[in-house]
Each structure stands twice: as structure tokens, then as C-alpha cells.
Amino acid sequence: MRKGTLISPLSSSNQVFEFPLRKVLSLYQEEKNIHFTVDWESVLKWYCEGPYVYLSMVGNITDSDALIASLWKEYGKADARWLYFDPTIVSVEILTVVLGGSLALVLVYAIVKEKHYRHFVQITLCVCELYGGWMTFCPDWLMGSPNLNTNSWLYFWVYLVFFNGVWVLIPGLLLWQSWVELKKMHHKGSNSRKKFQ
């Protein structure tokens, strides 16, 4: 018997199990990342954007002494509509906080409990996010961006492009993930139906 003959079959069987194990771990990590992202989103909706809606309804951000108002005052340097009661912004934020925040909590539950409606909720939440971003900026763009500070590198590229781009990128990635998962489910269902025919 040559040296290494017992190790060779073990190492090849190790490789057979290594790929599926890696795949399962990467799927688990993907789910953890999605769970973390949606958790973070629900926290932002309820604890940052929710107080913004409240403060806007009872006065305006500029006159508020609330600690959370300092966050919005800083962002207001990039987009002045956030400093005063702008009906479009407040309307979108009410929808974002109430519907988006609730959907985020339902999605967290659906992910953890592996519910059948998970991707429906995920797609709905993503579409709401993308719609909210569009309705936040499109009206101002159509008027020539009078409220957006495009002269400052920090305010334009970091506050407006980067911070708002995250709310386009993440829903886009989650939509893609739902598309892939629904496609897999459809193919699995199609294959099982073919077996019974």
C-alpha cells in the first residue's frame, strides 16, 4: 500500500462535502446580512425618520431643540426642504415610516420564521423605498433643484448622492435576491410538476 492512499479518498470526499457546505454557509451569511440590513432599516424608520415626521407636524426642524433635530438640521444643509414643512417630503416620510417601517418589521419576522410571504413583503418594501426616493427628488429636479446644495462637494456627493444612493442600492440588491429566489422556487415547482405528469 502506497503512502497517502488512505488520505486520498478522504481528501476527495472532503472536497465533495466542502462545496455544499460552503454554499450553505454563504446562503446563511446572505440571510444574516439581509436580516441585519432590514433590522437597521426598521430602526432608522422608527427612530430617525419617525421623529422627523412628528417634529415637522408640530412645527419645523429649524426651530426644534430636540437632539434628533440636529441630525436633520445637518442634512438640511444639503437639502433645504428638510428644514421646514415641505408637504411632499413630509407626505413621503409618513408613508415611509408607517408603511416602510411596518413592512421592515414584518420582513424581519418573515426571514426569521422562514414564512412563505417573505419575498412578497421584501419586494413590496423595496418598491416603496425606490418610490419614496424618486418622489423625494424628482419634484425638485423638475424645478431645477432649487433646494439642493450642489455647490458643496460634501453636501452633494456625500449627503445627497452617497446617503441617498444607499437607499437605491440596497433595495435594488434585495429585489435581485428576491428575483433569484423566486426563479429557483418556480423552477423547483416546474420540475416537481413534470415528475408527476
Residue, then its C-alpha position, 0 to 999 in steps of 0.5 A: m500500500r502506497k503512502g497517502t492512499l488512505i488520505s486520498p479518498l478522504s481528501s476527495s470526499n472532503q472536497v465533495f462535502e466542502f462545496p455544499l457546505r460552503k454554499v450553505l454557509s454563504l446562503y446563511q451569511e446572505e440571510k444574516n446580512i439581509h436580516f441585519t440590513v432590514d433590522w437597521e432599516s426598521v430602526l432608522k424608520w422608527y427612530c430617525e425618520g419617525p421623529y422627523v415626521y412628528l417634529s415637522m407636524v408640530g412645527n419645523i426642524t429649524d426651530s426644534d431643540a430636540l437632539i434628533a433635530s440636529l441630525w436633520k438640521e445637518y442634512g438640511k444643509a444639503d437639502a433645504r426642504w428638510l428644514y421646514f414643512d415641505p408637504t411632499i417630503v413630509s407626505v413621503e416620510i409618513l408613508t415611509v415610516v408607517l408603511g416602510g417601517s411596518l413592512a421592515l418589521v414584518l420582513v424581519y419576522a418573515i426571514v426569521k420564521e422562514k414564512h412563505y410571504r417573505h419575498f412578497v413583503q421584501i419586494t413590496l418594501c423595496v418598491c416603496e423605498l425606490y418610490g419614496g426616493w424618486m418622489t423625494f427628488c424628482p419634484d425638485w429636479l423638475m424645478g431645477s433643484p432649487n433646494l439642493n446644495t450642489n455647490s458643496w462637494l460634501y453636501f452633494w456627493v456625500y449627503l445627497v448622492f452617497f446617503n441617498g444612493v444607499w437607499v437605491l442600492i440596497p433595495g435594488l440588491l434585495l429585489w435581485q435576491s428576491w428575483v433569484e429566489l423566486k426563479k429557483m422556487h418556480h423552477k423547483g415547482s416546474n420540475s416537481r410538476k413534470k415528475f408527476q405528469 
